[in-house]
């Protein structure tokens, strides 16, 4: 990318899109644009691309959430993601975008997958059922990128990041992912002087986390230097059990009560550790220590959500 190139970041006022835009500006890329319309509207998306003619696209859009949200709104999750990615990817081809980076989800990989998860394991088995509609929709975006690359010689890069966290995340009870949900829950328990918190599942599943600013940095590096358009994992390297994560967050937040897990509630996939070999071979190994990232995230939460 050149500094004068026009760069479209989907939903740049939201979590991941905002981090990518801020990192672009920090690096000197100021000619960025975002959407102030619904990406699910085919006519609006087409008109936008026809009018703006972006040179590069960072696709970080789509409805997402944790286990509870996926169980409550499976049709919404499927339809929103299918429509938005279809509209943007096709318009990027139609209007000659130089490069597009599409961010999918580690949920796209099979539930019972060999660990660490290599890119070639995609679609080799059934996905975790609690998030299957969302996962299938996001996987369709990966396949769509690959199909357009083969048929139309586009340069669309599909990427799967680890679980993303950091300032700007969604901390709401329904839509939050595990890490942000734990921060909000522990904080509320502390200020409410609760003696214990009850969390879903057994606490045994393992998750790998990547700080959102580190993701943004890697995305820009991939757009500038990645010479392939094959699927690539963006591994975080910070793998930890949900129990250990809950204990770590309770310490950072200052909650002194007991942590209780309810095994009658779903755990989700037991482990989702991405194989980051392709990224390492590319020369990238960004991995902010989890404690540092958690402290920055909690600081932001207190300043913006619970002032």
C-alpha positions, 0 to 999 in steps of 0.5 A: 500500500502507498500512503495515498491509496484509498483504504476501506475498513469495514465498520471502522467505528467498531472493535476490530475495524477501529483498531485497524484504522487507528493503526493505519493512521499511526503508520501514515495511511490517512486516506481511509474510508468506512461505511455508514450504511448496512453492509447487508444491503447489496445496492448500498454496497455496490453504490459505495464501491462504484463511488469510492473505488477503494484500492484496498479493503480490510474486511472486519465486519459481521455479527458476532458474539459468545455462546449465549448470543449464538444460541439465541440468534443463530439465524441472525448470525448466519444471515448477517455474515453471509450477506455482508461478506458476499456483498463486499467480496463481490464488489471488491472484485467488480470494482478492481480492488488491488487486495482484500483481507478477509478476517474469519474466525477460529470457529470455522475449524472442526470441533474435534480438530488435531492441535495445533490447528493447521490451515489445511484442516478447514472443512475436514469435520463438523464445527462446534454446534453451538456456533455452527450457523455463524461458523459456516457463514464465516467459512463461506467467506474463506471459500468465496475468497478462494473461488474468486482468486481462482476464477478471477485472479483476484488477490483476496487473503482469508485469515483466521485470528485467535480470540481477539480482545482489548479496548473497544471490545463488546462487554454486554451480557449477551454479545460478549466473548469469554474474556470481555464477559469475564471482565464485566462479570468480575467487575460487577461482582466486585462493586456489588460485593458478591461472595461468589460468581457462577460461570458457564461450563467446567472451566477446563477448555483452553483458549488462545488470545490475541490483543487487538492492536497486535492483530491490526499490526499483523493485518497491515503487514499481511496487506503490504507484504504477504505474497500469497492469497492462501488462508493464513492463521494469525495465532496469538500464542497466549493459551490458557484455560478458562479457569486460569483466565477467570482467576487471572482476571479476578486478580486484576479486577480485584474481586476477592470472592469465590469462582464457581463453574456450572458444568450443566452449561456448554463449554464449547470446543475444548481447545482451539490452538492455531498453528502459526507456522505460516505466519512465523515463516512470513516473519511475524511473531507479535504476541503481547503478554496476556497480563499486559493486555488484560490490564490495558483492557480493564483500564479501558473498560473502567474509563469507557464502560463503568466510569 
